[in-house]
Every structure is written in structure tokens, then in C-alpha cells.
């Protein structure tokens, strides 16, 4: 089964015929009930990352419960649409980008299932190459960018933003971590697909990020973006063939996976 974790503005994905699945996990309840429907021949489980009414801010999203609940349902591949800021005028608002790297600047989030025992998963390339290939084949999608994930919920200062841009990071977001690493720890293929909603504070042409502008830009682009994600799902192979994301080879886990 494929999973989709929808970001801001992405609270539903199917028509009324979707099946709702209440879930509970050892890490508490996920952000919302998961809905299961069919897209492009795939059975798809959809979970709104921030809850159905955006109850969870980026730093309070129950990430461990979300990934665990999807895995327990049978999900082994996840597409993660998200809203991002751009750190370069080359990626103006409305751009859709499939990032290939991330930098974690969050703090205090529960970002592992392996609190006990010496388990260290490989994470040099945080995104699934197979899912990325499917997504970058979509029309007008940009292939590759480093996404820096900040703690939020505030936006960056101008100096932070300029620092990130000088380091070569091109996208900025608040939810891409720990979602990606938790997927890897559960051996779930994971790829983000990012919709640019604003130029972050430090980009010369910007006057600073205001939430009202971000949401207005997002509203304008959200329906085409959802359609694009539907098209992306149609491009995903029926069977999972990826071995890159099987992170447990040679590792003894302290517990059984669902
Ligand atoms: Zn993979």
C-alpha cells in the first residue's frame, strides 16, 4: 500500500467513498484518522500531517505515531507533499521541487524508535531514489534541492535565512524532519514533493515572510498541486523494487516491526 502524508492545505485526498481507519499506536494516536482509497491502481492511505483542522503545529505533530500507524496498515512507500519556502529566486513561489537532501535544524522532537540498543540506520541519502525518479518525471518538476528543516513555528530571521542560502540550501521547511528518518527506521520508502509558497526572509527581493501571504499563495496552488500528486502516484510502480530504503540489513532490532 502507498501512503500520502499531506501538508498544510492538504487535508483530504479522496472523494466520499474513502474508508476511514481509526488507529492507535505505542506512540499515541496519529494526527488524524487515516483514509484509504484508490488512486492510479494503487491502494492509498492518506494522513493529513497537521490533523484535519490543522490542530498540530509543525513542532507538535505526532511524527512517530504517524509513521508507525501507516506501517501497521501495510504502507511501505510514502509520498510526502509539503509547503516550503525558497532560499533562491531561481525557485519562485509556485515551483514544485523534489528535494534530494535535507539538513536538520529542529530540536526536541522525538526522532527515533530506537531509544534502546545500538541501532544506527544509514541516512546519507534520506529520500527513496525509486520514488524520486517517479516524481521528477512529472511535468515542470524540479529535480533536486537541499531542504533545511527548522523548528518553527516562527519563520526565519533574515540572518538565518541568508546563512542557509550561503550554505547552498535552497528550500526551507518545518516538517521534513523527523518524518524522513522515522520512515527510514521503519524501512518505508519515502520521498518529499515540495510546493514553494514564499521566498524566505533573507532573499533580497523579499520583505520577510508573513503567514497570511504564505497561505494565500498556497490556496492558489493547492488544487493543481494535489492533481500533480495524483499523477505522481500513477507513475509509481505496482510492486516495490527499492532496496535502498531497507535499512535494517545486518542490524538486530530491539523490537518487532508492525
Ligand atoms: Zn526506497
Boltz pocket constraint, residues with backbone or C-beta under 6 A from the ligand:
constraints:
  - pocket:
      binder: B
      contacts: [[A, 128], [A, 129], [A, 130], [A, 131], [A, 188], [A, 189], [A, 190], [A, 242], [A, 243], [A, 244], [A, 245]]
      max_distance: 6.0
